[in-house]
């Protein structure tokens, strides 16, 4: 079997800074949350799936999500798939699987905002060249995040397309920028297809959410602003009062 080992150095560095315990995707869909630095990943939703015909069904317990920490301005998530959790093929006919899900990312620090994100395809495998591996991602400011959503901020796609008779297409990283946000919704679509039925699968991908520091007034500044507004209010009241004549 051939191995797809994209950006292995980056993957190893990322693994070195992962934090907390891996959480199965099934638990996240059942209400668990995951926090990395000041980012809360919540509201995980399974939007749909198509099991392969000739491989084990999609097993959400085998897709484990771990936070990637170490850089407060670039937190992320690592998705590790084991035991054929995202595998298609195994016979002599075409086979495929599909998985859709989304989650919400909220900034807990009032002095931070998310301004862009990055999707990396680190590892997969296939037994023949007649294979197609795909992960795309849509970012929105509201739920039900799809490319047709008017609140869409960004769309990214990483893939391996080795269909015979055409040039191989391998995109291992996609980065998109958008205006700083306090919260975003992230939707993923994952597909594995084998044109001749030979087995293929995805075993690891990662993503990062870059952020920037925003200006937040200090407590003393808030107090001065409040006193100024109170003073302005009294001044308007005095100017508006009628003058009494004795």
Residue pairs with C-beta under 8 A, 6 or more apart in sequence:
1 125
1 126
1 127
1 199
2 125
2 126
2 127
3 123
3 125
4 121
4 123
4 124
4 125
4 126
4 133
4 160
5 122
5 123
6 120
6 121
6 122
6 123
6 170
6 172
6 173
7 120
7 122
7 172
7 173
8 122
8 123
10 120
10 122
11 120
11 122
11 123
11 204
11 206
14 68
14 76
14 78
14 206
15 78
16 70
17 68
17 69
17 70
17 71
18 66
18 67
18 68
18 69
18 78
19 36
19 66
19 67
19 68
19 69
19 70
20 34
20 35
20 36
20 66
20 67
21 66
22 64
22 65
22 66
22 80
23 32
23 34
23 64
23 65
23 66
24 60
24 61
24 62
24 63
24 64
24 65
25 44
25 60
25 61
25 63
25 64
25 65
25 79
25 101
26 60
26 61
26 63
28 34
28 41
28 44
28 65
28 103
29 44
29 45
29 46
29 60
29 101
32 44
33 40
33 41
33 42
33 44
34 40
34 41
34 42
34 65
34 67
34 77
35 41
35 67
35 108
36 67
36 68
36 69
36 75
36 76
36 77
37 69
37 72
37 75
38 72
38 75
38 107
38 108
38 109
38 112
39 75
39 105
39 106
39 107
39 108
39 114
39 209
39 211
40 105
40 106
40 108
41 67
41 77
41 103
41 104
41 105
42 103
42 104
42 106
43 103
43 104
43 143
44 101
44 102
44 103
45 101
45 102
45 103
45 143
46 60
46 100
46 101
47 100
47 101
47 102
47 187
48 98
48 99
48 100
49 58
49 97
49 98
49 99
49 100
50 96
50 97
50 98
50 99
51 57
51 58
51 97
52 58
52 87
52 88
52 89
52 95
52 96
52 97
52 192
53 93
53 95
54 88
54 89
54 90
54 91
54 93
54 95
54 197
55 84
55 87
55 88
55 89
55 90
55 95
55 97
55 199
56 84
56 87
58 85
58 86
58 97
58 99
59 83
59 84
59 85
60 85
61 85
62 81
62 82
62 83
62 84
62 85
63 79
63 80
63 81
63 85
63 86
64 79
64 80
64 81
64 82
65 77
65 78
65 79
66 77
66 78
66 80
67 75
67 76
67 77
67 78
68 75
68 76
68 77
68 78
68 206
68 208
69 75
73 210
73 211
73 212
74 208
74 209
74 210
74 211
75 208
75 209
75 211
76 118
76 206
76 207
76 208
76 209
77 206
77 207
78 204
78 206
79 204
79 205
79 206
80 203
80 204
81 201
81 202
81 203
81 204
82 203
84 201
86 97
86 99
86 190
86 192
86 201
86 202
86 203
87 97
87 192
87 199
87 200
87 201
88 95
88 96
88 97
88 192
88 193
88 194
88 199
88 200
88 201
89 95
89 127
89 131
89 192
89 194
89 197
89 198
89 199
89 200
90 197
90 198
90 199
91 197
92 196
92 197
93 197
94 193
94 194
94 195
94 196
94 197
95 193
95 194
95 197
96 132
96 191
96 192
96 193
96 194
97 191
97 192
97 193
98 189
98 190
98 191
99 188
99 189
99 190
99 191
100 187
100 188
100 189
100 190
101 187
101 188
102 143
102 144
102 145
102 185
102 186
102 187
102 188
103 185
103 186
104 143
104 183
104 184
104 185
104 186
105 114
105 183
105 184
105 185
105 186
105 209
106 182
106 183
107 113
107 114
107 181
107 182
107 183
107 211
110 216
111 213
111 214
111 215
111 216
112 211
112 212
112 213
112 214
113 180
113 181
113 182
113 211
113 212
113 214
114 180
114 181
114 182
114 184
114 209
114 210
114 211
115 177
115 178
115 179
115 180
115 181
115 210
115 211
115 212
116 154
116 175
116 176
116 177
116 178
116 209
116 210
117 137
117 139
117 154
117 156
117 175
117 176
117 186
117 207
117 208
117 209
117 210
118 173
118 174
118 175
118 207
118 208
118 209
118 210
119 135
119 137
119 156
119 157
119 158
119 173
119 174
119 175
119 205
119 206
119 207
120 158
120 172
120 173
120 205
120 206
120 207
120 208
121 133
121 135
121 158
121 159
121 160
121 171
121 172
121 173
121 202
121 205
122 172
122 204
122 205
122 206
123 202
123 203
123 204
123 205
124 133
124 160
124 200
124 201
124 202
124 203
124 204
125 200
125 201
125 203
126 133
126 160
126 162
126 194
126 198
126 199
126 200
126 201
127 194
127 198
127 199
127 200
128 194
128 196
128 198
129 162
129 164
130 162
130 163
130 164
130 194
130 195
130 196
130 198
131 160
131 162
131 192
131 193
131 194
131 195
131 198
131 200
132 159
132 160
132 161
132 162
132 163
132 191
132 192
132 193
132 194
132 195
132 200
133 159
133 160
133 191
133 192
133 200
133 201
133 202
134 157
134 158
134 159
134 160
134 161
134 189
134 190
134 191
134 192
135 157
135 158
135 159
135 188
135 189
135 190
135 191
135 202
135 205
136 155
136 156
136 157
136 158
136 159
136 188
136 189
137 155
137 156
137 157
137 174
137 186
137 187
137 188
137 189
137 207
138 145
138 146
138 147
138 149
138 152
138 154
138 155
138 186
138 187
139 145
139 152
139 153
139 154
139 155
139 156
139 176
139 178
139 184
139 185
139 186
139 187
140 146
140 149
140 151
140 152
140 153
140 184
140 185
140 187
141 151
141 153
141 181
141 183
141 184
141 185
142 149
142 151
142 185
143 185
144 185
145 151
145 152
145 185
145 186
145 187
146 152
146 187
147 155
153 176
153 178
153 179
153 181
153 184
154 176
154 177
154 178
155 176
156 174
156 175
156 176
157 171
157 174
158 171
158 172
158 173
158 174
158 205
159 169
159 170
159 171
160 168
160 169
160 170
161 168
161 169
161 170
162 168
163 195
164 195
180 211
180 212
180 214
190 202
192 200
192 201
192 202
193 200
194 200
217 225
